[in-house]
Amino acid sequence: MGMVLMEMKYDIPEIRHGYANQTLYVDLSKKTIEVKPVDEKMKETFTGGKGFDLWLMWNGLPKDRVVKWDDPENEICIATGPLGGVTTYPGAGKSIVTAISPLTGQPIDSNVGGYFGPHLKFSGFDAMEIQGCSAEEVYIFIDGDEGLVQILNAGDLPDNAYDITRILTDRHTAKGGRDISVVSAGPGADHAWMGCLNFSWWDNKREEPRYKQAGRGGTGTVLRNKRVKALVAKKERLTLEMNGPADLDMLKAVAREHSKEILELDSQQNRMRVVGTAHLPGIMDEFDLLPTRNFRAGSDPEAKNLHAEVWEETYTNSGKGWDGCWRPCAINCSHCIEGFVPKTGPFAGKKVIVDGPEYETIAGCGSNLGIFVPHWVAELNFYCDAYGIDTISFGTTMGFVMELFSEGYIDEKATGGHNLEWGAAKAALAVLHEIASGEGFGGEHFGKGVQYLKGYFASSGADVRVMEDIGMVHKGLEYSLYVTKESLAQQGGYGLTLKGPQHDEAWLIFLDMVHNYMPTFDDKAEALHYFPMWRTWFGLNGLCKLPWNDVVPPDNSETDEPAKVPRHVAFYARLFSAMTGRQVDGDDLVHMSEKVYNFQRIFNIRQGKGLRVNDSNPPYRSIGPVTAWEYESRQERYDSQLQEKCGIDCSNMTSEEKLAKLKEYRMEQYMCLTDAVYKRRGWTRNGVPTMEKVNSLGLDWIPDLVTIVKEHQADEPPSHTLPESDEGWK
């Protein structure tokens, strides 16, 4: 066991109405540990989870300058929320991680499963705040049974996430691993800006720690920069009563109703308990939304090799059934491949367990690279987890590199000798192994992501204009895996986000493309107000979104607003009321999120981001076809749009001429949508929350926030005029 460098004993508080009413602060530079109080104003304004994380960062970071990701003052914060740790509710085991991102330079947040957040809260802390940099490798241990926090030397720990978790679980458990959760990164996070965090949970059926990832934006990179190998939280006993609900009977009732509905209906809908998010590749492929070969197209004849039925056969049940990343979760979507044997790298020839892969990994490390062999997708997934690398950023970055290579814009000299043609699975894995070692093209360049690589390849003579169009990155963050060319609403759902193109803020592509729920600009603007606010609410409370809309009531389509799943919104309002004693409805839940959403936007402005200029330059491939091949592969569609929407007879035009006209029209549509969304959100045309909005949300008690807003109120770019029909091109 590592040497104890610092420790603090504390009294474990009684949790009341979902709150421990205190947070944990660790300064690694000074080797100090403190407890900070949580007051009613903090709860009223920020609710919990991501809100608490951001508030702690707002106060903890220097306010006189922009904080860089590798500054010692940068913080990594982890919280659950007042509903996190409800032992009877599906999806109530989430943690939310925040930090200043290495990729974006602004606050990033990631919602992740596993037991750490609930263990942290039941140990007595609503959030954990880590600042400073250690002079040596350390890990932090929180013993919620003994009331003890320790900083320990981690010099004896290995590098990869799996071995770290196994050793620390065995070292600290009192119940065979069931009372332990470990957060770790891996050697890839030491050398890349796309490092992720693995949060462990105990699979009772397999008696093994399993993992969920806080993937986006490089939080694993921040943890490793601070020389932290792992965080460990121990709590032997978890009960429903320990959360101190205001109305225990109501809480039990709504939990029973929601779980019962999932158990009855899941097999008739998305079959989450059987295939989880792997049900999506086939659906996305059918509707031309599955990214193939760097988002050039949305379907491919070979994509059938990655459809749900293939993964259903690949995932191993072994008669054990499935467990969930939270104990009582009725969805139980955490599938895995047991006895998997990698063909490359340090685990070659050894039997391992692969967690997932989930949809984003299947698309990002599969179809988007022209790789349609499940084994290679699973092996990329396994090593990304072991090395602490975000599969989404890895897959989107590799798709960018493969297109440049396959089209002759770069060669093996630029890629360090790797032949990165489409489908080159072994070469992609070789780059991934280089990231872990910190050597070669992977370790020195690739792991820094698309935005960095555009500059790197430009120095080798690659076409800058082409890279700007096809490099699927915005605000510094690589795109998650949906083709948005034919969904203006989802273009806004990626481009007008707080943290970059990540679908957890607004997943509107199906509502827009398939159901046509939002035909006008006003409809789209309303959706791009409501859904980011609603989805933010899950991150404030320590909840998973899947029970909300992946299994829906049988009569949901007959409701006035089926996209919102109103019966489930009512479930969550009852759940929050039962826990906190605050009687709320669906509108109140959205209002909670609006406070934090606007606060985060202003935090971005404080970091030198968060204005219209940051929203208005997405890669054109996210909006329309870039190449003649893309246009010609869907020529009938695009010709019809030019004729019907633009009034252009394109029968005698070349593909290049058509591309130019279509781009002009679509970019104007995106700018018009931006105006409409800003107006609906109560922001200026420059994307700044107005003082009227700040006052209405009750954020005006924060003086430095008000100062930032007032400083930016006068900056107004010209507006874009909506078409008379107020209809988008869809």
Secondary structure, DSSP 8 states (H G I E B T S, - for coil): ---EEEEEE------BTTB-SEEEEEETTTTEEEEEE--HHHHHHH-STHHHHHHHHHHHS-SSS---TTSTT--EEEE--TTTT-TTSTT---EEEEEE-TTTSSEEEEEE-SSHHHHHHHTT-SEEEEES--SS-EEEEEETTTTEEEEEE-TTS-SSHHHHHHHHHHHH-SSTTTTEEEEE--HHHHH-SSB-EEEEEEETTTTEEEEEEE-GGGHHHHHHHTTEEEEEEE-S---SGGG--S-HHHHHHHHHHHHHHHHHHGGGTT-HHHHGGGGHHHHHHHTT-S-BTTTTBS--GGGGGGSHHHHHHHS--TTS----SSTT-SS----EEEEE--SSSTTTTS-EEEE---HHHHHHTTGGGT---HHHHHHHHHHHHHHTB-HHHHHHHHHHHHHHHHTTSS-TTTTTT----TT-HHHHHHHHHHHHHT-HHHHHTGGGHHHHHHHHHHTTT--HHHHHHH--EETTEE--S---TT-HHHHHHHHT-SSSS-TTS---HHHHHTS----BHHHHHHHHHHHHHHHHHHHHHT--SHHHHSS--TTGGGSS-GGG-HHHHHHHHHHHHHHHS----HHHHHHHHHHHHHHHHHHHHHTT--SHHHHS---GGGTS--SHHHHHHTHHHHHHHHHHHH----TT--HHHHHHHHHHHHHHHHHHHHHHHHHHHTB-TTS-B-HHHHHHTT-TT-HHHHHHHHHHTT---------TT-B---
